[in-house]
Amino acid sequence: MTTEPEVLHYTAFSADPAGGNRAGVMLDAAGLDDDAMLAVAARLGYSESAFLTDPPGDLGGTPGRAFTLRFFSPKAEVPFCGHATVAASVALAERIGPGDLLFATPAGTVPVSVTEDDGVLRATLTTVEPHTEQIGDADLTEALAALDWPAGDLDPTLPPRIAFAGARHLVLGAATRERLADLSYDFARLEALMHRLELTTVQLVWRESRTVFHVRDPFPVGGVVEDPATGAAAGAFGAYAREFGLVPASSVLTLHQGADMGRPGVLTVELREGDARVRVSGTGTRIA
């Protein structure tokens, strides 16, 4: 009989095990095929889990600090997952020390820097090149119908768009915090639309101030109602906010997510002038 490699349990975007977004982390998944990784992710039931194997020969990076990183939800592989990247990076830093890491992901190469302050580890990932695209009127109407959101509940200063920074997310602005808090949607209907548009999540956003936002991410295509903290969507939203002039080209944004689920987390999004990529950072900790 063979023994399955150990699965570690971490939460990302919170230093409190009761907050943030949980992920399974398998630091040595070399013996697992795709079906086995999917089965592990389904058994864990987290929105995503991370699986590390040896890096491709041309990846570069520091020997022993470069890896291939794949992500599985309970239903399917996803091209990129921010919170599982943070979780995996914190898990590695606990074993090989803080510093720079390099990951080959299905979405592209993702560098991560892990720092330690007073015993708390913080990981900062740099996304692949982001972009946004229009959503058709019929698709937007269907999304709003699936969410049971009247069009008048949208924030007119946050135009609906599909944003990408490793995975595709539909960004919809909520006019009020109450609208954001009241999330009760048609799971199957939204899932069908998301499959057709190849979306990973729908990112619902309410703007509190110039650089502070509250977000929620329905994730029916992953087999869960809602993602508690979504690093990939945070990166995509940062690129979206910069493109539409919502924030300066060089700025730091704070995204609060998970409070409505009882799992509060904080995602920091950094935009640098002259660099299209987006940096997303957060703390992480192991779950006992």
N, C-alpha and C positions, 0 to 999 in steps of 0.2 A: 504494500500500500504506500502511496505517496502522501506527503503532508503538504497541505496548502500553505503558502507563505503567510506570514503574520499580517493581519490587517490592523493598522493603527487607527484610532478615532480622534479626530481633531475638530475644533471649531475655528472659523476664520472670521476676521473683522470684529473680533471681541477678545478681550483678555479674560473674560468670564465664561466658564464652560456652559453656563445657562443662556448665553447670548450668541449672536452671530449665526453662521451657517455651518452645519456639521458636514464633514466629509470623511469618507474612508480613505486611507492612504496605504498603499502597498509599495514598499520601497524596493522590492525585488519581485517583479511580476514576470520574470523571464520564462518561467515554466508554464505560463497560462496563455491559451489562445483567446481569440475574441469572445467566443461563447462563454468561456470560463470567467473572463473579466466581467462580462455582462451579468452572469449569474451571481457573482460576488456583489456587484452594485445593486442588483435587484434584492438580494437577501438583506443588505444593509438598509435599503430604503431611503438613503439620503438623496438629496437632489442630484448630486454627482459624487463620484469617487475617483481618486487619482491612482494611476498605475505607472510605475517607473521601471524602465529597462535601460540597457546600455545605449549610449548615444550612437548615431550614425558616424561613420568615420570622418566625414567632412564637416562636422558641426563646429569644431573648435572648442574654445573655452578651456578652463583649467582642468587638467586630468583629475578625475575623482569628484569634480563639481559640475559635470555636464551629463545630461540624461535625455532619453526619450521619455516624453510624458503624454499619456493618453487619459481621456476622461469618459466615463460611462455614467449615464443616468440609469434609473431602474428599467428604462425601456430601450435605450439605444446609446450608441457612442455619440458624443458631441465634439465639435472641432476645437473648442476652447472653453475653459471654465476658470474664471478668476479666483473664486473662493477655494477651489480645490488646488490651484497653483499656490496660493498663499499657505494653505494647510500643508502641502507637500514641502514647501520651502522651509516652514517653521520646523517640521519634523526632521528635515535634513540638518538644519542649523543646530538642533539639539544634539545631533550625533557627530557632525563634522565641523561645527563651529559656524558663527555668522560669517558673512562675506558674500561674494558674487557667485551666482549659479547661472547655468545656461540650459534651457530646455528646447528640444525639438518637439513641437506639437503638431497636430494635423493642420492647424491654422498658420503655422510658420514658426520661426525662431523667437523665443520669448526670454529675454534676460531678466533676472531677478536679483535684487540686492537685499540681504537680510542684515539688520542691525540689532543691537541689544542695548537697552537702557533700563537700568535698575532691575535687571532680570527679566524684562519683558521683551520678547522678540517681535520685530516688525518687518514685514516683507513688502518690498516695492517692486511690482512687475511693470515692464514696459511693453505696451501692446504692439501688435503688428500695425502696419499702415491702415488708418481708419478711413471710412467714407460714409456718406449718407445717400439715400435715394428717395424719390417720391413714392407715395403709396396711392394707388388708384382710388377714385371716389367710391366705387362699388366695394372695394376691399375695406376701406375705412368705415363705410356704412355697416358692413357685416361685422367688423370688429366691435363697433359700438353696440350693435344689437346683441352680440354674444356677451358683452360686459354688462348689458342693460344700463348703458350710459346715454342719456339724451345728448344730442350734439351741443346743446346749450351749456352742458357741464364741462366742456373743454375750455382750457385757458387759451384765449386767442393769441397770447404772446409766445406760446410754445407750439409751433406748427407740427402737425403729425408727420413723422418721417420714419423710414427704416434706417437704422444706424448700425454700423459694423465696425468692430475693432477686434476681430477674431471670430465672432459669431454675430448673427443678425438678430436685431431687436426692434420691435415697433415701439417708438416713443410717443406717448400720449400725455398731454398736460392736463391736470385736474385744476378746475377753477378754484376749488376750496379744499381745505384740509378734510372737511366732512365728506366730500366726494371721494377722496382718496381712502378714507377710513372704511367706507361702506363698500366692501368688495364681496360680491356674490354673483358669480357668472355661470354661464352655460358651459360646463367643462368640455363636452363633446363638440359643441359648435365652435368654440374658440380653438380647440385642438385641431379640428379639420382645417380651419383657415390658416393656422400657423404651419401646418404641414405643407399646404399649398404654396405659401409664401416663403417656406424654408426659414421660419423664425425659431429662435431658441427660447426667448421670452417676450412678453409684452411689458415694456417698462412704463409704469404709470408714475407721473411726477407732479409734485406740488412744490412751488417755489416759496420758501419762507422769507428769504432775503436775497441780496445781490449774489451771494456765493453759497448759500445754504439751501439744500433741497431735501425733500422727503420722497422716498420712492418705494414702490411695491412691484413685484414681478410675478405675475401668473405664469406657471410653467406646466401646463397640461401635457405638452409633448414629451416631457420627462417623466410623466406619471405621478406628479405631485401638484397639489393645488397652487402652491405659492412657494417661491424661493426666498429664504429669509435674508440673504445678502448676496448680491449678484455682481461680482467683480467685472466680468466681461461686459455686462450692460453698463456698469459705471464708466468703463473706458469708452464705450460707444457713445454714452451720453456726454462725456467730456468733449469729444470731437464734435458732436452735434451742437452743443452749447457754444463752442467757439465759432463754428461755421456760420451760425445765425446771429453772431454778435451779441449773444446773451451775456457773455462774460469777456473780459480782456483776453487777448491772445496769450498772455502770460498770467496765469492765475492759479489759485488753489481753491478747490471746491470741497465742501463737506456734504456727503450724502448720508442721511439717516435712513436705515431700513430695518425691518423686522419688529419694530415696536408694536405694530398692530397685531403681530402674531405672538407677542410675549417673548421674543428673542431679539432684543435690540442689538444693533451693530452699527458701526461707523466706518464709512469708506471715504478715504481721502483721494481726490483726483487732482493731479497736477498737470497743468498745461504749460509748455515752454515755447516761447516765440522762436520760430525758425525750425521747430521739430514737430512734424505732423503727428508723431506718435503720442500716446497718452500714458501717464504713469499713474498706477492705482496702488494704494498702499493700505495696510491694515495690520493689526495685531492678530495673533493666533495662539491657541493653547490646546494642550492635549486633554481629551475627555477621559476621565478615569473609567 
